[in-house]
């Protein structure tokens, strides 16, 4: 799995059901991502969340420009990347549906050859009382429950929202990372640089630059459109 980003610029109103939203800018970002979990660190408005969010399939109000995007050695547009992505932490759209029904539907959508029980067994949930979970009542468990949904959908790029030091204290994040670390998947985690990040060959830390001149020439007034 590879994703090459060249001269990427975007302005977004990044949002997530669990975290909230912020208007953010990413400027002139280039990088080659391969399998692994990437922590995009810096202050909340430094561009990390804007970049990651813009790749999410359910991203809204995204203004993006780039020289090129290459996914698995093929030139693609942003929409194609978004089709391969999954936005972790979203739950409102599922309403009162059960975890079981959501996973079964995801496996059906991805034409998986795994049954629901085989899927749970693969990811170590065979003994958990997950069948009774309702998506609107899982609270902090949504971090790894939604990760399981993305895996059932066979997505290749997982997008986390901005994580502060306080939010990251939840043990459910590490459970989500454990689910993803051995898969041929790219995981993007915009986060505070104050977080005590996990270490290992599956983790990479990128320090994002802070630039705020994007779209000024085209009349986009960031000061008037501040959060």
GROMACS elastic network, one bead per residue, 0.5 to 0.9 nm:
[ bonds ]
;  ai    aj funct       b0    kb
    1    33     6  0.81719   500
    1    34     6  0.56013   500
    1    35     6  0.56855   500
    1    71     6  0.78712   500
    1    72     6  0.59036   500
    1   156     6  0.76565   500
    1   184     6  0.60065   500
    1   185     6  0.64035   500
    1   186     6  0.71866   500
    2    32     6  0.70110   500
    2    33     6  0.55520   500
    2    35     6  0.69102   500
    2    70     6  0.78824   500
    2    71     6  0.58917   500
    2    73     6  0.73369   500
    2   185     6  0.88035   500
    2   186     6  0.78261   500
    3    31     6  0.81952   500
    3    32     6  0.57602   500
    3    33     6  0.50133   500
    3    34     6  0.64707   500
    3    69     6  0.72534   500
    3    70     6  0.57529   500
    3    72     6  0.63671   500
    3    73     6  0.80765   500
    3    81     6  0.87352   500
    3   186     6  0.81669   500
    4    30     6  0.75531   500
    4    31     6  0.59009   500
    4    33     6  0.61422   500
    4    34     6  0.86146   500
    4    68     6  0.80180   500
    4    69     6  0.56955   500
    4    71     6  0.64631   500
    4    72     6  0.84268   500
    4    73     6  0.84086   500
    5     8     6  0.64449   500
    5    29     6  0.72877   500
    5    30     6  0.50033   500
    5    31     6  0.52796   500
    5    32     6  0.62207   500
    5    33     6  0.81546   500
    5    66     6  0.78984   500
    5    67     6  0.81721   500
    5    68     6  0.64182   500
    5    70     6  0.67398   500
    5    71     6  0.88364   500
    6    28     6  0.79427   500
    6    29     6  0.67350   500
    6    31     6  0.67389   500
    6    32     6  0.85338   500
    6    66     6  0.63320   500
    6    67     6  0.54556   500
    6    68     6  0.52566   500
    6    69     6  0.63282   500
    6    70     6  0.85467   500
    7    27     6  0.78626   500
    7    29     6  0.52123   500
    7    30     6  0.52386   500
    7    31     6  0.87906   500
    7    65     6  0.80261   500
    7    66     6  0.52380   500
    7    67     6  0.54006   500
    7    68     6  0.73590   500
    8    26     6  0.76468   500
    8    27     6  0.65283   500
    8    28     6  0.51214   500
    8    30     6  0.63062   500
    8    51     6  0.82794   500
    8    64     6  0.73521   500
    8    65     6  0.59533   500
    8    67     6  0.67662   500
    8    68     6  0.79146   500
    8    69     6  0.85887   500
    9    25     6  0.76744   500
    9    26     6  0.53816   500
    9    28     6  0.53824   500
    9    29     6  0.66066   500
    9    51     6  0.78925   500
    9    63     6  0.82702   500
    9    64     6  0.56062   500
    9    65     6  0.52087   500
    9    66     6  0.60783   500
    9   214     6  0.72595   500
   10    24     6  0.84049   500
   10    25     6  0.58441   500
   10    26     6  0.52536   500
   10    27     6  0.66083   500
   10    28     6  0.88178   500
   10    47     6  0.86223   500
   10    50     6  0.69286   500
   10    51     6  0.67249   500
   10    54     6  0.74242   500
   10    62     6  0.69417   500
   10    63     6  0.53450   500
   10    65     6  0.62755   500
   10    66     6  0.84709   500
   10   214     6  0.75530   500
   10   215     6  0.87319   500
   11    14     6  0.89138   500
   11    23     6  0.74426   500
   11    24     6  0.58936   500
   11    26     6  0.64780   500
   11    27     6  0.86332   500
   11    47     6  0.87044   500
   11    50     6  0.65760   500
   11    51     6  0.83064   500
   11    54     6  0.83266   500
   11    61     6  0.82196   500
   11    62     6  0.60352   500
   11    63     6  0.51593   500
   11    64     6  0.65063   500
   11   214     6  0.75435   500
   11   215     6  0.81690   500
   12    15     6  0.89370   500
   12    22     6  0.81471   500
   12    23     6  0.56691   500
   12    24     6  0.55605   500
   12    25     6  0.65463   500
   12    26     6  0.87022   500
   12    49     6  0.88837   500
   12    50     6  0.56550   500
   12    51     6  0.83004   500
   12    53     6  0.77384   500
   12    54     6  0.68755   500
   12    59     6  0.85131   500
   12    60     6  0.76097   500
   12    61     6  0.58259   500
   12    63     6  0.63655   500
   12    64     6  0.83837   500
   13    21     6  0.65796   500
   13    22     6  0.55709   500
   13    24     6  0.63457   500
   13    25     6  0.89669   500
   13    50     6  0.75176   500
   13    53     6  0.86524   500
   13    59     6  0.86399   500
   13    60     6  0.72250   500
   13    61     6  0.60993   500
   13    62     6  0.70840   500
   13   227     6  0.89090   500
   14    20     6  0.82620   500
   14    21     6  0.53088   500
   14    22     6  0.54328   500
   14    23     6  0.60585   500
   14    24     6  0.69168   500
   14    49     6  0.67467   500
   14    50     6  0.59718   500
   14    52     6  0.88790   500
   14    53     6  0.58419   500
   14    54     6  0.77285   500
   14    59     6  0.75503   500
   14    60     6  0.78629   500
   14    61     6  0.83774   500
   14    62     6  0.84849   500
   14   161     6  0.81113   500
   14   162     6  0.89400   500
   15    18     6  0.87707   500
   15    19     6  0.72108   500
   15    20     6  0.54271   500
   15    22     6  0.66209   500
   15    23     6  0.86950   500
   15    53     6  0.77160   500
   15    59     6  0.80652   500
   15    60     6  0.85390   500
   15   161     6  0.74949   500
   16    19     6  0.53058   500
   16    20     6  0.52976   500
   16    21     6  0.63886   500
   16    87     6  0.84018   500
   16    88     6  0.84933   500
   16    89     6  0.68341   500
   16    90     6  0.63595   500
   16   160     6  0.87645   500
   16   161     6  0.63298   500
   16   162     6  0.87300   500
   17    20     6  0.60806   500
   17    21     6  0.86364   500
   17    89     6  0.65623   500
   17    90     6  0.52315   500
   17    91     6  0.66472   500
   17    92     6  0.68015   500
   18    89     6  0.60563   500
   18    90     6  0.68900   500
   18    91     6  0.81904   500
   18   139     6  0.87370   500
   18   140     6  0.85449   500
   18   142     6  0.86664   500
   18   161     6  0.85444   500
   19    89     6  0.84046   500
   19   161     6  0.70698   500
   19   162     6  0.73844   500
   19   163     6  0.80498   500
   19   167     6  0.86427   500
   21   227     6  0.87884   500
   22    44     6  0.85865   500
   22    45     6  0.79593   500
   22    49     6  0.88262   500
   22    50     6  0.87388   500
   22   226     6  0.88503   500
   22   227     6  0.60406   500
   23    45     6  0.78336   500
   23    50     6  0.77708   500
   23   222     6  0.89586   500
   23   225     6  0.80426   500
   23   226     6  0.68571   500
   23   227     6  0.56858   500
   24    44     6  0.83620   500
   24    45     6  0.55572   500
   24    46     6  0.74118   500
   24    47     6  0.59938   500
   24    48     6  0.84940   500
   24    49     6  0.72546   500
   24    50     6  0.52941   500
   24    51     6  0.87227   500
   24   212     6  0.89498   500
   24   226     6  0.88558   500
   24   227     6  0.85322   500
   25    45     6  0.71784   500
   25    46     6  0.71290   500
   25    48     6  0.83374   500
   25    49     6  0.85133   500
   25    50     6  0.57335   500
   25    51     6  0.77426   500
   25   210     6  0.84526   500
   25   211     6  0.75485   500
   25   212     6  0.65031   500
   25   213     6  0.87318   500
   25   214     6  0.70795   500
   26    29     6  0.70470   500
   26    45     6  0.88848   500
   26    46     6  0.71663   500
   26    48     6  0.69046   500
   26    49     6  0.83969   500
   26    50     6  0.59480   500
   26    51     6  0.58681   500
   26   208     6  0.87177   500
   26   209     6  0.81800   500
   26   210     6  0.76283   500
   26   211     6  0.70291   500
   26   212     6  0.77609   500
   26   214     6  0.77067   500
   27    47     6  0.73193   500
   27    51     6  0.88350   500
   27   209     6  0.79716   500
   27   210     6  0.78197   500
   27   211     6  0.59672   500
   27   212     6  0.73640   500
   27   213     6  0.79235   500
   27   214     6  0.63448   500
   28    66     6  0.82837   500
   28   211     6  0.86408   500
   29    51     6  0.84608   500
   29    66     6  0.89069   500
   29   208     6  0.84676   500
   29   209     6  0.83995   500
   33    36     6  0.80604   500
   33    38     6  0.83698   500
   33   186     6  0.70080   500
   34   184     6  0.85211   500
   34   185     6  0.78496   500
   34   186     6  0.62916   500
   35   181     6  0.84493   500
   35   182     6  0.88865   500
   35   183     6  0.76776   500
   35   184     6  0.54241   500
   35   185     6  0.51632   500
   35   186     6  0.50139   500
   35   187     6  0.79392   500
   35   202     6  0.78264   500
   36   180     6  0.80754   500
   36   181     6  0.62594   500
   36   182     6  0.81913   500
   36   183     6  0.81554   500
   36   184     6  0.76219   500
   36   185     6  0.63801   500
   36   186     6  0.53031   500
   36   187     6  0.62359   500
   36   188     6  0.87746   500
   36   201     6  0.81990   500
   36   203     6  0.60561   500
   36   204     6  0.74031   500
   37   177     6  0.75436   500
   37   180     6  0.79026   500
   37   181     6  0.68408   500
   37   185     6  0.81964   500
   37   186     6  0.61671   500
   37   188     6  0.61980   500
   37   189     6  0.74018   500
   37   202     6  0.59842   500
   37   204     6  0.62560   500
   37   205     6  0.86246   500
   38   186     6  0.76813   500
   38   187     6  0.59599   500
   38   188     6  0.50476   500
   38   189     6  0.59582   500
   38   190     6  0.82380   500
   38   202     6  0.84775   500
   38   203     6  0.59236   500
   38   205     6  0.57860   500
   38   206     6  0.69920   500
   39   187     6  0.84793   500
   39   188     6  0.63023   500
   39   190     6  0.58149   500
   39   191     6  0.65712   500
   39   193     6  0.89736   500
   39   197     6  0.81293   500
   39   203     6  0.74883   500
   39   204     6  0.61525   500
   39   206     6  0.60301   500
   39   207     6  0.83091   500
   40    47     6  0.89659   500
   40    48     6  0.56128   500
   40    49     6  0.80955   500
   40    52     6  0.87458   500
   40   188     6  0.70791   500
   40   189     6  0.58709   500
   40   191     6  0.60269   500
   40   192     6  0.82891   500
   40   193     6  0.84528   500
   40   204     6  0.86151   500
   40   205     6  0.61884   500
   40   207     6  0.59389   500
   40   208     6  0.62391   500
   41    44     6  0.86067   500
   41    46     6  0.85065   500
   41    48     6  0.68829   500
   41   189     6  0.82658   500
   41   190     6  0.59273   500
   41   191     6  0.50280   500
   41   192     6  0.54316   500
   41   194     6  0.85894   500
   41   195     6  0.88766   500
   41   205     6  0.70041   500
   41   206     6  0.60731   500
   41   207     6  0.50141   500
   41   208     6  0.60298   500
   42    45     6  0.80767   500
   42    46     6  0.60645   500
   42    47     6  0.83526   500
   42    48     6  0.74130   500
   42   190     6  0.80956   500
   42   191     6  0.66942   500
   42   192     6  0.53720   500
   42   193     6  0.51110   500
   42   194     6  0.84457   500
   42   206     6  0.88523   500
   42   207     6  0.61710   500
   42   208     6  0.59942   500
   42   209     6  0.79043   500
   42   210     6  0.84611   500
   43    46     6  0.53037   500
   43    47     6  0.83886   500
   43    48     6  0.84917   500
   43   191     6  0.77752   500
   43   192     6  0.58882   500
   43   193     6  0.71744   500
   43   208     6  0.87306   500
   43   210     6  0.85530   500
   44    47     6  0.75244   500
   44    48     6  0.75731   500
   44    49     6  0.73630   500
   44   162     6  0.70756   500
   44   163     6  0.86334   500
   44   164     6  0.82032   500
   44   190     6  0.83260   500
   44   191     6  0.73011   500
   44   192     6  0.67821   500
   45    48     6  0.75753   500
   45    49     6  0.77026   500
   45    50     6  0.82201   500
   45   210     6  0.77417   500
   46    49     6  0.79300   500
   46    50     6  0.84079   500
   46   208     6  0.64913   500
   46   209     6  0.63129   500
   46   211     6  0.72966   500
   46   212     6  0.86436   500
   47    50     6  0.51054   500
   47    51     6  0.61339   500
   47    52     6  0.86438   500
   47   190     6  0.87069   500
   47   208     6  0.66984   500
   47   209     6  0.72035   500
   47   210     6  0.65296   500
   47   211     6  0.79078   500
   47   212     6  0.89761   500
   48    51     6  0.53724   500
   48    52     6  0.62761   500
   48    53     6  0.84691   500
   48   162     6  0.79483   500
   48   189     6  0.82962   500
   48   190     6  0.51483   500
   48   191     6  0.75913   500
   48   207     6  0.87234   500
   48   208     6  0.61634   500
   48   209     6  0.85256   500
   49    52     6  0.51560   500
   49    53     6  0.57068   500
   49    54     6  0.82762   500
   49   160     6  0.84515   500
   49   161     6  0.64262   500
   49   162     6  0.56724   500
   49   189     6  0.80740   500
   49   190     6  0.52185   500
   49   191     6  0.78484   500
   50    53     6  0.52575   500
   50    54     6  0.60520   500
   50    55     6  0.89314   500
   50    62     6  0.87461   500
   50   190     6  0.87762   500
   51    54     6  0.53647   500
   51    55     6  0.69476   500
   51   190     6  0.87430   500
   52    55     6  0.55714   500
   52    56     6  0.70493   500
   52   159     6  0.61412   500
   52   160     6  0.75496   500
   52   161     6  0.77879   500
   52   188     6  0.63561   500
   52   189     6  0.76081   500
   52   190     6  0.70349   500
   53    56     6  0.52519   500
   53    57     6  0.87409   500
   53    58     6  0.87796   500
   53    59     6  0.62932   500
   53    60     6  0.89611   500
   53    62     6  0.86850   500
   53    87     6  0.81123   500
   53   159     6  0.68056   500
   53   160     6  0.79251   500
   53   161     6  0.71359   500
   54    57     6  0.82482   500
   54    58     6  0.88729   500
   54    59     6  0.58341   500
   54    60     6  0.80068   500
   54    61     6  0.88757   500
   54    62     6  0.60831   500
   54    63     6  0.83356   500
   54    64     6  0.77517   500
   54    78     6  0.85191   500
   54    82     6  0.82050   500
   55    58     6  0.86818   500
   55    59     6  0.71428   500
   55    78     6  0.70212   500
   55    79     6  0.81822   500
   55    81     6  0.64858   500
   55    82     6  0.52103   500
   55    83     6  0.89210   500
   55    85     6  0.69357   500
   55    86     6  0.89461   500
   55    87     6  0.89691   500
   55   157     6  0.86285   500
   55   159     6  0.75916   500
   56    59     6  0.52048   500
   56    60     6  0.89780   500
   56    81     6  0.82017   500
   56    82     6  0.53015   500
   56    83     6  0.81787   500
   56    84     6  0.86408   500
   56    85     6  0.56341   500
   56    86     6  0.62192   500
   56    87     6  0.56892   500
   56   157     6  0.85599   500
   56   158     6  0.81092   500
   56   159     6  0.63383   500
   57    60     6  0.89516   500
   57    79     6  0.79572   500
   57    81     6  0.81308   500
   57    83     6  0.58455   500
   57    84     6  0.76886   500
   57    85     6  0.58081   500
   57    86     6  0.64696   500
   57    87     6  0.70361   500
   58    82     6  0.79856   500
   58    86     6  0.84640   500
   58    87     6  0.73844   500
   59    62     6  0.67776   500
   59    82     6  0.84624   500
   59    87     6  0.87867   500
   64    78     6  0.85134   500
   65    68     6  0.89868   500
   66    69     6  0.74396   500
   68    75     6  0.70751   500
   68    76     6  0.76932   500
   68    77     6  0.77427   500
   69    74     6  0.82693   500
   69    75     6  0.58597   500
   69    76     6  0.56983   500
   69    77     6  0.63405   500
   69    78     6  0.72824   500
   69    81     6  0.84301   500
   70    73     6  0.56676   500
   70    74     6  0.51680   500
   70    76     6  0.58374   500
   70    77     6  0.83308   500
   71    74     6  0.52231   500
   71    75     6  0.63934   500
   71    76     6  0.65060   500
   71    80     6  0.86956   500
   71    81     6  0.73080   500
   72    75     6  0.84753   500
   76    79     6  0.80570   500
   76    80     6  0.61294   500
   76    81     6  0.73322   500
   77    80     6  0.55529   500
   77    81     6  0.68594   500
   78    81     6  0.51784   500
   78    82     6  0.62639   500
   78    83     6  0.88055   500
   79    82     6  0.50132   500
   79    83     6  0.63565   500
   79    84     6  0.89887   500
   80    83     6  0.51660   500
   80    84     6  0.68289   500
   81    84     6  0.53077   500
   81    85     6  0.65333   500
   81   157     6  0.81440   500
   82    85     6  0.50473   500
   82    86     6  0.79745   500
   82   157     6  0.84445   500
   83    86     6  0.82847   500
   83   155     6  0.82752   500
   84   154     6  0.84467   500
   84   155     6  0.53120   500
   84   156     6  0.54825   500
   84   157     6  0.59955   500
   84   158     6  0.86489   500
   85   150     6  0.83123   500
   85   155     6  0.56866   500
   85   156     6  0.60463   500
   85   158     6  0.56168   500
   85   159     6  0.69620   500
   86   146     6  0.89097   500
   86   147     6  0.82227   500
   86   149     6  0.87616   500
   86   150     6  0.56934   500
   86   151     6  0.88099   500
   86   153     6  0.86288   500
   86   155     6  0.61832   500
   86   156     6  0.77915   500
   86   157     6  0.61907   500
   86   159     6  0.59683   500
   86   160     6  0.87118   500
   87    90     6  0.66173   500
   87   146     6  0.82266   500
   87   147     6  0.85167   500
   87   150     6  0.79797   500
   87   157     6  0.87129   500
   87   158     6  0.61275   500
   87   160     6  0.62783   500
   87   161     6  0.80170   500
   88    91     6  0.89422   500
   88   142     6  0.81085   500
   88   143     6  0.64646   500
   88   144     6  0.82078   500
   88   145     6  0.88478   500
   88   146     6  0.56639   500
   88   147     6  0.59922   500
   88   149     6  0.89740   500
   88   150     6  0.78086   500
   88   158     6  0.67224   500
   88   159     6  0.58388   500
   88   160     6  0.51861   500
   88   161     6  0.73519   500
   89   140     6  0.88503   500
   89   142     6  0.57225   500
   89   143     6  0.52960   500
   89   144     6  0.82577   500
   89   145     6  0.84173   500
   89   146     6  0.59962   500
   89   147     6  0.79653   500
   89   160     6  0.71414   500
   89   161     6  0.76121   500
   90    93     6  0.75008   500
   90    94     6  0.85646   500
   90   142     6  0.76153   500
   90   143     6  0.86044   500
   90   146     6  0.70102   500
   91    94     6  0.55982   500
   91    95     6  0.71373   500
   91   135     6  0.63396   500
   91   136     6  0.66449   500
   91   138     6  0.89829   500
   91   142     6  0.72838   500
   91   146     6  0.76758   500
   92    95     6  0.54837   500
   92    96     6  0.88518   500
   92   135     6  0.80364   500
   92   136     6  0.68734   500
   94    97     6  0.57680   500
   94    98     6  0.84716   500
   94   102     6  0.77597   500
   94   135     6  0.62246   500
   94   136     6  0.73459   500
   95    98     6  0.88138   500
   95   134     6  0.82406   500
   95   135     6  0.63403   500
   95   136     6  0.56436   500
   96   134     6  0.56931   500
   96   135     6  0.57508   500
   96   136     6  0.54855   500
   96   137     6  0.80899   500
   97   100     6  0.83132   500
   97   101     6  0.66862   500
   97   102     6  0.68407   500
   97   133     6  0.86798   500
   97   134     6  0.57748   500
   97   135     6  0.58079   500
   97   136     6  0.77035   500
   98   101     6  0.53336   500
   98   102     6  0.63692   500
   98   103     6  0.87191   500
   98   130     6  0.88352   500
   98   131     6  0.70592   500
   98   132     6  0.67763   500
   98   133     6  0.57149   500
   98   135     6  0.58550   500
   98   136     6  0.87473   500
   99   102     6  0.51888   500
   99   103     6  0.61585   500
   99   104     6  0.85618   500
   99   130     6  0.67785   500
   99   131     6  0.62812   500
   99   132     6  0.73900   500
   99   133     6  0.55375   500
   99   134     6  0.58608   500
   99   135     6  0.60008   500
   99   145     6  0.80386   500
   99   149     6  0.87753   500
  100   103     6  0.53116   500
  100   104     6  0.61214   500
  100   105     6  0.85853   500
  100   116     6  0.77088   500
  100   130     6  0.72078   500
  100   131     6  0.52403   500
  100   132     6  0.77875   500
  100   133     6  0.77658   500
  100   134     6  0.87270   500
  101   104     6  0.51173   500
  101   105     6  0.60863   500
  101   106     6  0.85473   500
  101   131     6  0.85766   500
  102   105     6  0.51894   500
  102   106     6  0.61586   500
  102   107     6  0.87052   500
  102   135     6  0.85947   500
  102   149     6  0.73465   500
  103   107     6  0.61497   500
  103   108     6  0.85477   500
  103   116     6  0.71156   500
  103   119     6  0.88830   500
  103   148     6  0.78237   500
  103   149     6  0.58300   500
  103   152     6  0.64166   500
  103   153     6  0.83949   500
  104   107     6  0.51881   500
  104   108     6  0.62495   500
  104   109     6  0.87090   500
  104   115     6  0.79076   500
  104   116     6  0.59638   500
  104   152     6  0.82358   500
  105   108     6  0.50232   500
  105   109     6  0.61743   500
  105   110     6  0.87400   500
  105   152     6  0.87852   500
  105   153     6  0.87872   500
  106   109     6  0.50378   500
  106   110     6  0.62867   500
  106   111     6  0.85849   500
  106   112     6  0.86570   500
  106   149     6  0.66074   500
  106   150     6  0.79996   500
  106   151     6  0.86970   500
  106   152     6  0.54408   500
  106   153     6  0.50042   500
  106   154     6  0.85802   500
  107   110     6  0.52734   500
  107   111     6  0.61187   500
  107   112     6  0.52428   500
  107   113     6  0.80480   500
  107   114     6  0.73696   500
  107   115     6  0.78038   500
  107   116     6  0.76992   500
  107   119     6  0.87555   500
  107   149     6  0.86323   500
  107   151     6  0.88974   500
  107   152     6  0.51463   500
  107   153     6  0.59683   500
  107   154     6  0.82465   500
  108   111     6  0.50915   500
  108   112     6  0.64079   500
  108   113     6  0.88773   500
  108   152     6  0.87116   500
  108   153     6  0.82965   500
  109   112     6  0.78103   500
  109   152     6  0.86926   500
  109   153     6  0.66260   500
  110   152     6  0.71597   500
  110   153     6  0.51106   500
  110   154     6  0.61989   500
  110   155     6  0.88699   500
  111   114     6  0.87969   500
  111   153     6  0.85914   500
  112   115     6  0.79113   500
  112   152     6  0.76648   500
  112   153     6  0.82088   500
  112   154     6  0.81274   500
  114   117     6  0.79848   500
  114   118     6  0.57139   500
  114   119     6  0.58202   500
  115   118     6  0.50754   500
  115   119     6  0.60482   500
  115   120     6  0.86857   500
  116   119     6  0.51231   500
  116   120     6  0.63896   500
  116   121     6  0.86915   500
  117   120     6  0.51873   500
  117   121     6  0.61702   500
  117   122     6  0.86282   500
  117   125     6  0.89076   500
  117   126     6  0.71859   500
  118   122     6  0.60882   500
  118   123     6  0.88144   500
  118   126     6  0.84194   500
  119   122     6  0.51259   500
  119   123     6  0.66109   500
  119   124     6  0.87578   500
  119   125     6  0.84941   500
  119   126     6  0.88046   500
  119   152     6  0.77453   500
  120   123     6  0.53828   500
  120   124     6  0.61059   500
  120   126     6  0.54162   500
  120   127     6  0.88593   500
  120   128     6  0.89425   500
  120   148     6  0.89682   500
  121   124     6  0.50759   500
  121   125     6  0.56502   500
  121   127     6  0.85464   500
  122   125     6  0.77177   500
  122   126     6  0.83352   500
  123   126     6  0.81389   500
  123   148     6  0.83024   500
  123   179     6  0.70252   500
  124   127     6  0.78975   500
  124   128     6  0.85761   500
  125   128     6  0.52455   500
  125   129     6  0.84236   500
  125   130     6  0.77871   500
  126   129     6  0.84611   500
  126   130     6  0.87911   500
  127   130     6  0.84978   500
  128   131     6  0.82803   500
  129   132     6  0.63118   500
  129   133     6  0.75463   500
  130   133     6  0.53165   500
  130   134     6  0.88680   500
  131   134     6  0.84606   500
  133   136     6  0.87146   500
  133   137     6  0.72663   500
  133   138     6  0.67371   500
  134   137     6  0.54479   500
  134   138     6  0.65005   500
  135   138     6  0.57536   500
  135   139     6  0.85250   500
  135   142     6  0.79370   500
  135   145     6  0.88265   500
  136   139     6  0.75560   500
  138   141     6  0.53972   500
  138   142     6  0.58692   500
  138   145     6  0.82878   500
  139   142     6  0.59338   500
  139   143     6  0.87108   500
  140   143     6  0.62709   500
  140   144     6  0.85586   500
  140   170     6  0.74251   500
  140   172     6  0.68819   500
  141   144     6  0.59254   500
  141   145     6  0.60163   500
  141   146     6  0.84118   500
  141   172     6  0.61132   500
  141   173     6  0.88476   500
  142   146     6  0.54423   500
  142   147     6  0.79661   500
  142   172     6  0.81316   500
  143   146     6  0.57589   500
  143   147     6  0.64094   500
  143   160     6  0.88932   500
  143   172     6  0.59628   500
  143   173     6  0.60394   500
  143   175     6  0.81905   500
  143   176     6  0.62785   500
  144   148     6  0.62643   500
  144   149     6  0.87487   500
  144   172     6  0.60934   500
  144   173     6  0.68043   500
  144   174     6  0.84962   500
  144   175     6  0.61108   500
  144   177     6  0.81720   500
  144   179     6  0.78471   500
  145   148     6  0.51472   500
  145   149     6  0.65557   500
  145   150     6  0.89405   500
  145   176     6  0.79963   500
  146   150     6  0.63646   500
  146   151     6  0.86856   500
  146   176     6  0.87153   500
  147   150     6  0.51247   500
  147   151     6  0.63137   500
  147   152     6  0.86932   500
  147   158     6  0.79852   500
  147   176     6  0.61616   500
  147   177     6  0.88063   500
  147   179     6  0.76506   500
  147   180     6  0.79593   500
  148   151     6  0.50101   500
  148   152     6  0.61596   500
  148   153     6  0.86209   500
  148   176     6  0.81994   500
  148   179     6  0.78230   500
  149   152     6  0.50364   500
  149   153     6  0.62750   500
  149   154     6  0.87147   500
  150   153     6  0.50133   500
  150   154     6  0.63325   500
  150   155     6  0.56798   500
  150   156     6  0.85703   500
  150   158     6  0.76194   500
  151   155     6  0.60428   500
  151   156     6  0.83475   500
  151   179     6  0.88202   500
  151   180     6  0.83852   500
  152   155     6  0.78326   500
  155   158     6  0.73184   500
  155   185     6  0.79023   500
  156   183     6  0.89104   500
  156   184     6  0.72824   500
  156   186     6  0.63641   500
  156   187     6  0.84215   500
  157   185     6  0.58390   500
  157   187     6  0.57860   500
  157   188     6  0.77302   500
  158   180     6  0.87404   500
  158   185     6  0.74277   500
  158   186     6  0.62994   500
  158   188     6  0.62611   500
  158   189     6  0.85871   500
  159   186     6  0.87027   500
  159   187     6  0.61313   500
  159   188     6  0.51981   500
  159   189     6  0.66104   500
  159   190     6  0.86804   500
  160   163     6  0.80400   500
  160   187     6  0.76812   500
  160   188     6  0.61120   500
  160   189     6  0.50247   500
  160   190     6  0.68601   500
  161   188     6  0.87199   500
  161   189     6  0.67267   500
  161   190     6  0.63445   500
  161   191     6  0.79972   500
  162   189     6  0.70285   500
  162   191     6  0.51322   500
  162   192     6  0.77418   500
  163   166     6  0.79658   500
  163   167     6  0.58516   500
  163   168     6  0.59268   500
  163   189     6  0.75810   500
  163   190     6  0.64540   500
  163   192     6  0.63673   500
  163   195     6  0.86348   500
  164   167     6  0.52267   500
  164   168     6  0.60416   500
  164   169     6  0.87929   500
  164   191     6  0.59613   500
  164   192     6  0.52449   500
  164   193     6  0.86408   500
  164   194     6  0.80374   500
  164   195     6  0.72779   500
  165   168     6  0.51923   500
  165   169     6  0.65912   500
  165   191     6  0.80395   500
  165   192     6  0.63890   500
  165   193     6  0.84269   500
  165   194     6  0.63067   500
  165   195     6  0.51131   500
  165   196     6  0.81384   500
  166   169     6  0.55992   500
  166   170     6  0.81898   500
  166   195     6  0.86891   500
  167   170     6  0.63358   500
  168   171     6  0.77277   500
  168   172     6  0.86901   500
  168   173     6  0.68375   500
  168   174     6  0.89945   500
  168   191     6  0.86966   500
  168   195     6  0.73009   500
  168   196     6  0.89763   500
  169   172     6  0.86375   500
  169   173     6  0.82091   500
  169   195     6  0.88092   500
  170   173     6  0.61818   500
  170   174     6  0.80903   500
  171   174     6  0.55982   500
  171   175     6  0.66932   500
  172   176     6  0.62655   500
  172   177     6  0.87000   500
  173   176     6  0.50447   500
  173   177     6  0.62470   500
  173   178     6  0.85950   500
  174   178     6  0.60311   500
  174   179     6  0.85945   500
  174   198     6  0.85217   500
  175   178     6  0.50736   500
  175   179     6  0.63875   500
  175   180     6  0.88794   500
  176   179     6  0.51666   500
  176   180     6  0.64847   500
  176   181     6  0.87067   500
  177   180     6  0.51108   500
  177   181     6  0.58117   500
  177   187     6  0.85842   500
  178   181     6  0.53440   500
  178   182     6  0.75287   500
  179   182     6  0.70810   500
  179   183     6  0.78014   500
  180   183     6  0.54466   500
  180   184     6  0.82537   500
  180   185     6  0.69489   500
  180   186     6  0.85553   500
  180   187     6  0.76608   500
  181   184     6  0.81888   500
  181   185     6  0.78448   500
  181   187     6  0.86693   500
  181   202     6  0.60959   500
  181   203     6  0.83430   500
  182   185     6  0.82175   500
  182   202     6  0.80813   500
  183   186     6  0.86174   500
  191   194     6  0.84353   500
  191   195     6  0.74654   500
  192   195     6  0.58186   500
  193   196     6  0.81391   500
  193   197     6  0.86669   500
  193   207     6  0.82179   500
  194   197     6  0.86584   500
  197   203     6  0.87274   500
  197   205     6  0.85092   500
  198   203     6  0.71449   500
  199   202     6  0.78393   500
  199   203     6  0.60501   500
  199   204     6  0.81724   500
  200   203     6  0.56038   500
  200   204     6  0.83198   500
  201   204     6  0.77590   500
  211   214     6  0.75618   500
  212   215     6  0.87899   500
  212   216     6  0.85805   500
  212   222     6  0.79964   500
  213   216     6  0.56510   500
  213   217     6  0.81788   500
  213   222     6  0.85086   500
  214   217     6  0.77771   500
  214   218     6  0.87104   500
  214   220     6  0.79889   500
  214   222     6  0.86559   500
  215   218     6  0.51084   500
  215   219     6  0.64250   500
  215   220     6  0.51536   500
  215   221     6  0.78673   500
  215   222     6  0.84752   500
  216   219     6  0.52208   500
  216   221     6  0.62083   500
  216   222     6  0.75638   500
  217   220     6  0.72957   500
  218   221     6  0.89792   500
  220   224     6  0.88518   500
  220   225     6  0.83432   500
  221   224     6  0.54860   500
  221   225     6  0.61771   500
  221   226     6  0.86035   500
  222   226     6  0.58239   500
  223   226     6  0.51742   500
  223   227     6  0.88908   500
